[in-house]
Amino acid sequence: MADLERSFKEDMIAQLHHLAAVGDTGRLRTLLSRSPSLINATAQNGWTALMCDRSIVNKSRQTALDIAKFWGYKHIANLLANVKGGERPFFLPNEVKEHENYFGTTLLDRRSDKRTDSNWLREKQTHPSSVYILFSNLSPLVTLGGEAESSQQPEVKLCRLHHEDVKQYLTPAEEVTLIFLGVELQLRMKPQAAPSSTVPKEDQEDGLTAWFALSIDPTSAEKFKQTHEDSYFLHPPMPALLQLPEKEAGVVAQARSILSWHSRYQFCPTCGSATKIEEGGYKKTCLKEDCSSLRGVHNTSYPRVDPVVIMLVIHPDGNHCLLGRQKRFPPGMFTCLAGFVEPGETIEDAVRREVEEEAGVKVGHVQYVSCQPWPMPSSLMIGCLAVAVSTEIKVDKNEIEDARWFTREQVMDVTIKGNRRSFFVPPSRAIAHQLIKHWIGMNANL
């Protein structure tokens, strides 16, 4: 009898929510006149018809405000946020918080305007407050700090050096690969320190702490480690770089990408002559006077970034997603499909082409989600959701090893519960993981 009553009440709640969703006010009034308490009744998914309690979350840990903001229902979002007449609306397109992926946040303001100020850079290089991070073979020097918040393991942190620590590696200047990374963000907001006779006048005025990246050869790196036993060069890059605190990882992404460019392009790509480093490490200038690269703007003179589309393909039923794997992956790991954008190609067309090439699945609508710098060596991962218009998989074995449709339940079991019985996905600091979580989150249990 109790089961029958519970089932009847659940049906009534479901009917109420349906009428509220379609806006049938007449039938809503009739239903509520018979059972007024239904207005605050909670369905199995954790919602009430009006979501009067804004702290309630559904099974995907979303509030009504989260859902309204995601789908762009500005009026509802403002109502839920208690916006009153005359106040600035809570939800505006330019106020939506962008998703920040690992490698995408930083401690620094790049201050590109300072790259051409050779006097300022020269003074900052010798200033005692300036910070140097050391690299060898594109691996940053790190040290172990206190325990990380999420584990009992010591936290890996960048080893922050100063001019006295590295001055022996800064000569001769023409043979040194030194990159100006920027200035510390937080210090720009702090009051200036008391003037000191040891601090240059210019530094007393700007109060900026500059950061530099310096690359040294393997022999020098070995000697340095012998005198700094508490530090080591973080290697291999994957997955080792994922151990860094997020804002330090952003600094490493910037530095590693620029240093990689210098190591791969040691001579002028136009004529093959020697080059010199300018603009704080962000430009290479050919030393041959009549080289055509010296006339006009040439992309061979500046660091390159390789755009890569990475996409979570959603089944037409909305309840499956397409994941694939390459032979080099650890056994059992599946991830989003990805590929380089070709010259003259849009992001949307690159997504469609790569999915069809790798898995034989045709894609219709493509939606951009977020991006992630990926310093291996210098890519920009452009994260998208893509809706499939066909479902048959035909794997190109030259591209990937396998591709499969996974149910929402399977994916949630892996990403939310951490179960790895049948497969697993990349760690949370990879954009593929975030795209998968984004798909789970946008399909709320409404």
C-alpha positions in Angstrom: 0.0 0.0 0.0 2.9 2.4 0.9 4.5 1.6 -2.4 1.3 2.4 -4.3 1.0 5.8 -2.5 4.6 6.6 -3.1 4.2 5.8 -6.8 1.0 7.9 -7.0 2.8 10.9 -5.4 5.8 10.6 -7.7 3.4 10.6 -10.7 1.7 13.7 -9.4 5.1 15.5 -9.0 6.2 14.5 -12.4 2.9 15.8 -13.9 3.4 19.1 -12.0 6.9 19.5 -13.3 5.8 18.8 -16.8 3.0 21.3 -16.7 5.4 23.9 -15.2 7.9 23.2 -18.0 5.4 23.7 -20.8 3.8 26.7 -19.2 0.3 25.2 -18.9 -0.9 27.6 -16.1 -4.5 26.5 -16.3 -3.9 22.9 -15.5 -1.2 23.9 -13.0 -3.8 25.9 -11.0 -6.2 23.0 -11.0 -3.6 20.5 -9.8 -2.3 22.8 -7.1 -5.8 23.7 -5.9 -6.2 20.0 -5.0 -2.7 19.5 -3.7 -1.0 22.8 -2.7 1.9 21.0 -1.0 3.2 19.8 -4.4 4.7 23.2 -5.2 7.6 22.4 -2.9 7.7 18.6 -3.4 11.1 17.3 -4.5 11.3 14.8 -7.4 13.8 12.0 -7.6 16.3 14.2 -9.3 16.4 16.6 -6.4 14.4 19.5 -7.9 11.2 21.3 -7.0 8.9 22.9 -9.5 10.0 26.5 -8.6 13.4 25.7 -7.0 12.5 28.1 -4.2 15.5 26.8 -2.2 18.5 28.0 -4.3 20.9 25.8 -2.4 19.3 22.6 -3.7 21.4 20.7 -6.2 20.6 17.9 -8.7 22.5 14.7 -9.2 25.0 16.5 -11.3 25.7 19.0 -8.4 24.1 21.9 -10.2 21.8 24.5 -8.8 19.0 26.2 -10.7 21.2 29.2 -11.2 23.9 27.1 -12.7 21.5 25.7 -15.2 20.0 29.1 -16.1 23.4 30.6 -16.6 24.6 27.7 -18.8 21.6 27.8 -21.1 21.6 31.6 -21.3 18.3 32.2 -19.6 19.2 35.7 -18.4 15.9 36.7 -16.9 15.7 33.5 -14.8 19.3 33.8 -13.7 18.7 37.4 -12.6 15.6 36.3 -10.6 17.5 33.5 -8.9 20.3 35.8 -8.1 17.9 38.3 -6.4 18.6 41.2 -8.8 16.4 44.1 -7.8 15.2 47.1 -9.9 18.0 49.4 -10.9 20.8 46.9 -9.9 23.4 45.7 -12.3 22.2 42.3 -13.7 24.0 39.3 -12.4 24.2 37.5 -15.7 25.5 39.4 -18.8 27.4 37.7 -21.7 30.6 39.6 -20.9 30.4 38.5 -17.2 30.4 34.7 -17.8 33.4 33.2 -16.2 35.6 31.5 -18.7 36.7 28.0 -17.8 40.4 27.9 -16.9 42.3 24.8 -17.9 45.6 23.6 -16.5 48.5 25.4 -18.2 46.1 28.3 -18.9 46.6 30.3 -15.6 49.7 32.1 -14.6 51.5 34.1 -11.9 52.6 36.7 -14.4 51.5 39.7 -16.5 53.5 39.1 -19.7 54.1 42.9 -20.2 54.9 42.6 -23.8 55.4 46.3 -23.9 58.7 45.8 -22.0 60.2 43.4 -24.5 61.5 46.2 -26.7 62.9 48.2 -23.8 66.4 46.9 -23.7 67.6 49.2 -20.9 64.7 48.1 -18.6 65.4 44.4 -19.4 69.1 44.8 -18.8 68.5 46.4 -15.4 66.0 43.8 -14.4 68.3 40.9 -15.3 70.8 42.0 -12.6 68.2 43.2 -10.1 68.3 41.1 -6.8 64.5 40.7 -6.8 64.2 39.2 -10.3 63.3 35.6 -10.5 65.0 33.0 -12.8 63.6 29.6 -13.6 66.2 27.2 -15.1 65.7 24.7 -17.9 67.8 21.9 -19.3 66.6 20.0 -22.4 63.2 21.9 -21.9 62.8 20.4 -18.3 62.3 23.0 -15.5 64.3 22.9 -12.3 62.0 22.1 -9.4 62.2 21.4 -5.7 59.9 19.7 -3.2 57.8 22.0 -1.0 55.3 21.2 1.7 52.6 18.6 1.4 50.1 19.0 -1.4 46.5 19.8 -0.3 45.0 16.7 -1.9 47.6 14.1 -0.9 50.3 13.4 1.6 53.0 13.7 -1.1 55.4 16.7 -1.0 54.4 19.4 -3.6 56.6 19.9 -6.6 57.4 23.6 -7.1 59.5 25.6 -9.5 62.9 26.4 -8.1 63.0 30.2 -8.0 66.5 31.5 -8.5 68.1 34.9 -8.6 70.8 36.6 -10.5 73.6 35.5 -8.1 72.6 31.9 -8.6 72.8 32.0 -12.4 75.1 34.8 -13.4 77.8 32.3 -14.5 75.4 31.1 -17.2 74.6 34.6 -18.6 77.8 35.1 -20.5 78.7 35.4 -23.3 75.3 37.0 -24.0 75.1 36.1 -27.7 75.2 32.4 -26.8 72.6 32.5 -24.0 68.9 31.7 -24.5 67.2 34.0 -22.0 63.5 34.7 -22.1 61.7 37.5 -20.4 58.4 36.0 -19.1 56.7 39.0 -17.5 56.2 40.5 -14.0 54.5 39.1 -10.9 50.8 40.0 -11.0 50.3 40.4 -7.3 53.1 42.8 -6.8 51.6 45.3 -9.1 48.8 45.8 -6.6 51.0 46.0 -3.5 52.4 49.2 -2.0 55.9 50.0 -2.9 58.7 49.0 -0.5 60.7 51.7 1.3 63.3 53.2 -1.1 66.7 51.7 -0.7 70.1 52.9 -1.9 70.7 49.5 -3.4 67.6 49.6 -5.5 67.9 51.4 -8.9 65.7 54.4 -9.2 63.7 52.9 -12.1 62.8 49.9 -9.9 61.8 52.2 -7.0 59.3 53.7 -9.5 57.8 50.6 -11.1 58.0 48.1 -8.2 57.9 45.2 -10.7 59.4 41.8 -10.1 60.6 40.4 -13.4 60.7 36.7 -14.2 63.1 35.1 -16.7 63.6 31.7 -18.2 67.1 30.5 -18.8 68.2 27.4 -20.7 71.5 25.7 -19.9 73.3 22.8 -21.5 73.3 19.3 -19.9 76.9 19.5 -18.6 76.1 22.8 -16.7 72.9 21.3 -15.5 74.7 18.3 -13.9 77.2 20.7 -12.2 74.3 22.8 -10.9 72.5 19.9 -9.4 75.7 18.9 -7.5 75.6 22.2 -5.6 71.8 22.2 -5.2 71.0 18.8 -3.9 67.4 19.8 -3.0 66.5 20.4 -6.6 66.2 18.4 -9.8 65.1 18.8 -13.5 61.5 17.6 -13.9 61.5 14.8 -16.6 59.9 13.4 -18.7 57.4 16.2 -19.5 54.4 14.0 -19.5 53.1 13.3 -16.9 55.7 15.0 -14.8 54.6 18.6 -15.6 51.1 17.8 -14.4 52.5 17.8 -10.8 53.1 21.6 -10.7 50.7 24.0 -9.0 48.4 25.4 -11.6 49.7 28.9 -11.8 53.3 27.7 -12.0 52.3 25.3 -14.7 51.2 28.3 -16.8 54.6 29.9 -16.4 56.3 26.7 -17.5 53.9 26.4 -20.5 55.0 29.9 -21.7 58.7 29.3 -21.0 58.9 25.8 -22.4 57.1 26.7 -25.6 59.4 29.7 -26.3 62.6 27.8 -25.4 61.5 24.9 -27.7 61.0 27.3 -30.6 64.6 28.6 -30.0 66.0 25.1 -29.9 64.3 24.0 -33.1 64.9 27.2 -35.1 68.6 28.0 -34.5 69.1 29.4 -38.0 67.1 31.7 -40.2 64.3 29.6 -41.9 64.4 32.0 -44.9 68.1 31.9 -45.9 69.8 29.6 -43.4 72.0 32.3 -41.9 72.8 32.8 -38.2 70.3 34.8 -36.1 70.2 36.9 -33.0 67.6 36.9 -30.2 65.7 40.1 -29.7 62.6 41.5 -27.9 63.1 39.5 -24.7 63.4 36.2 -26.5 60.2 36.6 -28.7 61.9 37.4 -32.0 64.8 36.0 -34.0 66.5 38.4 -36.4 68.6 37.2 -39.4 72.2 38.5 -39.4 72.3 38.5 -43.2 71.7 42.1 -44.3 69.9 41.3 -47.5 67.6 38.5 -46.1 64.0 39.0 -47.2 62.9 38.2 -43.6 64.2 41.6 -42.6 61.6 43.3 -44.8 58.0 43.4 -43.6 56.5 41.0 -41.0 57.4 37.3 -41.3 56.0 34.6 -39.1 59.4 32.9 -39.4 60.8 35.6 -37.1 58.3 34.9 -34.2 57.4 31.9 -32.1 54.8 29.6 -33.6 51.7 28.1 -32.0 50.1 25.0 -33.5 46.3 25.0 -33.3 44.8 21.5 -32.4 41.1 20.7 -32.3 40.1 18.3 -29.5 36.5 17.2 -29.5 34.0 15.2 -27.6 31.6 13.7 -30.1 28.1 13.3 -28.8 25.8 10.5 -30.2 22.5 11.7 -31.8 20.6 10.2 -28.8 22.6 12.6 -26.5 23.4 9.7 -24.1 26.6 8.4 -25.6 29.9 9.9 -26.4 32.7 8.8 -28.8 36.2 8.2 -27.3 39.2 6.7 -29.0 42.7 5.5 -28.2 46.2 5.3 -29.8 48.6 2.4 -29.5 51.0 4.4 -27.4 48.4 5.0 -24.7 48.5 3.1 -21.5 46.2 0.0 -21.7 42.6 0.9 -21.1 42.9 4.6 -21.6 40.4 6.3 -24.0 40.1 10.0 -24.7 38.6 12.6 -27.0 39.6 12.6 -30.7 42.0 15.3 -31.7 44.0 16.6 -34.7 45.9 19.6 -36.1 44.0 22.4 -37.9 45.2 22.7 -41.5 46.0 26.0 -43.2 42.9 27.8 -44.5 40.6 25.6 -42.4 38.1 26.7 -39.8 37.9 25.1 -36.4 34.5 23.6 -37.2 35.7 22.0 -40.4 38.8 20.7 -38.7 36.6 19.0 -36.1 34.4 17.4 -38.8 37.4 16.3 -41.0 39.4 14.8 -38.1 36.4 12.8 -36.7 35.5 11.4 -40.1 39.1 10.6 -40.9 39.8 8.8 -37.6 36.5 7.2 -36.7 34.4 7.3 -39.9 31.7 9.3 -38.0 30.1 12.3 -39.7 29.6 15.4 -37.5 27.1 18.3 -37.8 27.0 21.1 -35.2 30.2 22.0 -33.5 30.4 24.1 -30.4 33.5 25.7 -28.8 33.9 25.1 -25.1 37.4 26.2 -23.9 41.1 25.9 -24.8 44.3 24.8 -23.2 48.0 25.7 -24.0 49.9 22.5 -24.4 53.7 23.0 -24.2 54.7 19.7 -26.0 56.2 21.6 -27.7 53.8 24.5 -28.4 50.2 23.6 -29.2 46.9 25.3 -28.4 44.2 22.6 -27.7 40.9 24.0 -28.9 38.2 22.1 -27.0 34.8 21.5 -28.7 31.6 19.5 -28.5 30.5 18.0 -31.7 27.1 16.4 -32.5 27.3 13.2 -34.6 24.9 12.7 -37.6 26.0 9.1 -38.2 26.9 6.4 -35.7 28.7 3.7 -37.5 32.4 3.6 -36.5 35.1 2.8 -39.1 38.5 3.2 -37.5 41.4 4.3 -39.6 44.2 2.1 -38.0 46.8 4.6 -39.4 45.3 7.3 -37.2 44.1 5.5 -34.0 43.8 2.0 -32.6 40.2 2.0 -31.5 37.1 4.1 -31.0 33.9 3.3 -29.2 30.6 4.8 -28.1 30.4 5.0 -24.3 27.2 5.5 -22.3 26.7 8.4 -20.0 26.6 5.9 -17.1 30.0 4.4 -18.1 31.6 7.8 -18.4 30.2 9.1 -15.1 31.4 5.9 -13.4 35.0 6.7 -14.6 35.1 10.4 -14.2 33.0 11.0 -11.1 33.4 7.7 -9.1 36.9 7.0 -10.3 36.2 3.4 -11.2 38.6 1.9 -13.8 37.2 -1.6 -14.3 36.8 -1.4 -18.1 38.5 1.8 -19.2 39.7 5.2 -17.9 40.1 8.7 -19.3 43.0 11.2 -19.0 43.6 13.0 -15.6 41.6 16.1 -14.6 44.4 18.5 -15.7 43.9 17.4 -19.3 41.3 19.3 -21.4 39.9 16.0 -22.6 38.8 15.2 -19.0 37.3 18.7 -18.7 35.3 18.3 -22.0 33.9 15.0 -20.7 32.9 16.6 -17.4 31.4 19.5 -19.3 29.2 17.2 -21.3 28.1 15.4 -18.1 27.3 18.7 -16.5 25.3 20.2 -19.3 23.0 17.2 -19.4 21.5 17.9 -16.0 18.9 15.7 -14.3 16.1 18.2 -14.8 
